[in-house]
């Protein structure tokens, strides 16, 4: 029975680890936004592996349910030496708790934007000095996997001196900026995007 308990713990632990790893492509940008880093380029490494990690996650979870609910082999009288010990209610409750946790972790990319907005400080549009110039640029962004990536980029871009407004959309895969062209320009924006682990696609569309 001890061996089966160890197997169950290994399987459930593996499911949690796989679920966390599958969501690192969106967890790492959120961590970067919270602690003040410009980005985690390593998050790009995990995104191609997400489907396989999710398959491993739910495969391990299925094995855990098999161990917990399978019928013991053979027939023994109640109270006899050979009677197998069933998995206790606490173990099954723990299994369901792990299952819920795994689903929450695996689904993190779909609600990461809400979490990122809740745990990071967002600033309103900067006040434009009366005599300042203003230009407008639209950047197409490659490499964003979820809304937390957009929150990180928006935070980084808005902190560049000379940027008056920064808005990043994960759905449109683009960043829109209003800025003072005497102080900053698209090359600095592209560098900030690259430092965060993403890439500006094509030629920025600028206007005054």
N, C-alpha and C positions, 0 to 999 in steps of 0.2 A: 504493500500500500504506500509505503514511503517513496518507493520508486515512481509510482504513478503520480503522487503529489508533486514530486520534483519535476516530472515531465509537464504537468499542468502549469506549474509556475514558470517553467522555461518557455512554454508555448505562449502564455499570456504576456509574459515580459517581452518576448519577441514581437508580439502583435503591437504592443505599445511603442516599442522602439521603431518598428517599421512605420507606424502611423506618424510618429514625430518626424522621422526622416523624410517621409513623403511630403510633408508640409514645410520643410525647411526653406524651400524656394520662396515662401512668403513669410515665414517666421523670422528669417534673418534680416530682411529689410525693416520689419517692425522693430526688432531689437536695435538696429542701427538708428532708427528714428528716435527711439526712446533714450538711448544712451548718448546720442549726439555724434555718432560716426557718420561719415559721408555716405557709406554704403558697405555692402558685403558682396563683393564680386563672386564669392564662392557660391552664392545662392543660385547662380546660373547653372552650376554643375548638377544640382539636384533635380531641376525641372524635367529633363529628358527621362529620368529614372522614375518619376512619379507614378506612371501607370503600373510599372513592375512592382514598386514598393507597395502600392495599394493592393495589388493582387496577393502579394505575400502577407499583407496585414490581415485581409479577410480570410485567406487560406488558413493562417495560424489560428484565427478566431474560430473558424469552423472546427479545427482539430480540438481546440479547447472545449467546445460544446460536445464534441464526440466523447472526449474523456469524461466529461461531467455527467452525461445522460445515457451512456451506453449501458446495456444490460450485461451483468457479469456472466461469464461463461460457466457452464456446468450447473448442476442443481445440488444444493447442500441444504440440510435441515437447518432451521433457525437455531442458533446457539451452538452449532457444531464448530469444530476447529477449522474446517475448510470453508466456512461461510465467509464470502468476501465482504469487506467493510464498504458500505456505500459512501459516496461522496456526501459530506454533510451539507446541511442547508446553508451554512455560512459560506462554504466554498462555492456553491452555486450562486449565492447572492453576490459574492466577489466577482464571479465570472460575468454576471450581468452588468455590474458596475464598470468592469473593464470594457465590456462591449460598448456601453454608452460613451465611455471616455475615448475609445478608439474612433467611434463615429464622429464625435466632436472634433477630435484632432485631424482626422482625415478630411473633414469638410472645412477646415480652417480657411483655405484660400477663398472660399465663397463668402465669408463674412469678415475677412481680415481688414477690409477697408473701414468698417464700423469700429473695430477694435482699435485700429491705428488712429482714427480721429478722436477716439475717447481717451487714449493714453498719451497723445502728443498735444502740445500746445499749438493751436492754430492762430495765426495772426490775420487780422483783417487787411484790406488793401492799404498799402502805404499812402500817406498823404503826399500829394505831388506839389513840390514847391511852385510858387506862382510863376517864376521865370525859367523853370526847367523845360527842356525839350522832351518829347515823348515819341518813341518809336514802338512798333508792334511787330512781333515775330511769332510764327507758328512752326514748331519743331515736331517732326514725326519721330516717335521713339520705338525702337526695337528692343525686345528682351524683357518687357514687363509681363509678369505672370499672374498678378492679382492686384487688388486695389491697394494693398499695403505698399507695393512698389511705387505707385503713383503718389501716395502720401509722402514717402521718403523723398522722391524727386521734387515734389512741390515745396517741401520744407527747405531742401538744399538750394533750389533756384531762388526762392524768395529771400534768402539770406545773402545773396550776392549784392554787393554795393552797387547802386544804380538801378536795381530792379524795383519797379514800382508796383507790379502785380504779377503773380505767377499762378497759373491754374493748370494742373495736369490731370488728364482724363485717361483712366485705364481702358474704358470702353472704346474710346476713339484712338487710343495709342498716340496721343499727342500732348504737347505742352504749349500753352499760349502765354506769352509774356509781354508786358508793357515795360519799357525801360528808357533810361536816358542814354542816347547813343554817344554822348560825349564821355561817358564814364565806363560803359560796358557794351558788349556786342555778342553776336551769335557764337564766335569762337570760344568765349568764356563759358557760354551756356553749354556748348558741346563738351567742353572739358569737364564741367560739373556732372553732366549726364554720364560721361565715360568713367569718372571717378566713382560713381555710385554703382557701376557694374552694368550699365546699359549702353545704348548706342543711338546716335542721331542718324536717321535714315534719310537719304536724299539731300536735297538743298533746302535750307530754311526759307520759308516764305516771309519776307519782310515788307513793311509798309510804314508810312509816317502818319 
